[in-house]
Amino acid sequence: MSQAPGLPAQPESESTPGALLKRERERRALSVQQAAEDLHLDPWVIEAIEANRFQALGAPVYAKGHLRKYATLLELAVEPIIEKYEALQDRPIAADPIPTAIAAPLPPPRRSLKGPIWIVLSMIVAGLLAWAAIEFFAYRRIASATPQLTSATRLPVTSSVAPTVPVAAPSSEQTTPETPRPNPAPVESAQSPAIETPPVDLPAQSSGATAEPIQVRLSFAGDSWTEVYDAQGTRLMFAMGSEGRTRTLTGIPPLQVNLGSVSAVSLEVNGEPVAIPRREGRESVRFVIEPNGNLR
């Protein structure tokens, strides 16, 4: 076998690829550990190459790749090292092609973020749906606990003013109230019957028609659905009172008040604080504010 250029003549046992690489490593004062770190290999791979135990490296394609990298690191000619490897009698035989370079170790697979992102989005959507359901059922509960004013309940209020009844004008011939003038003869009409003249002394009208307006101040320490109507059926408030807000209302008494959460509301009538009546175990309450400021 011809000696490779650039290498001194050595005995046959010292001209193997492993022996040449080991002698050059020792000449450069490199340890096995340092060579392994430079080649990104385990130390046992360097020891197997230097001992010509190429069967431990697997297929020939891996052995030749390690030899190329090791020879390049030690600045030796690569082809003579490969030729000496090919001349070995106990080298593994395989028909695998010689790769031009050994592939670097594959990086660990990156974890996909799609799964955690979908989980977070699903939790957010579920939370929004739960919040919407809670708000909806809370509103339904307050609405069901607060009775709505119907036409039947408003009838006594709107009819508090006595209807106008035609009264016969007193005649100039009347001398005393005790001797009222006889009613004039009824006029025959095909459309309406005769109407008798009512007494002069009319019944007293209800207090709601002559009462002075009163001022009501509602202070909210929390959220409470609130409805307020005056004696004429006018809706003074029909909304949700929120924490920290106050509402000042003016209307003709008696005022009808519906509260969804009585513990969150304080009341003043004409500047005087008034205690709101409560029902045990219930937050909703319905009461009437009379002209004198009392509640019933």
Helices and strands as residue ranges (DSSP letters): G 12-14, H 17-27, H 32-39, H 43-50, G 54-57, H 60-73, H 78-87, H 114-145, H 151-158, H 207-210, E 214-220, E 224-229, E 235-241, E 246-251, E 255-259, G 262-264, E 265-269, E 272-274, E 285-289
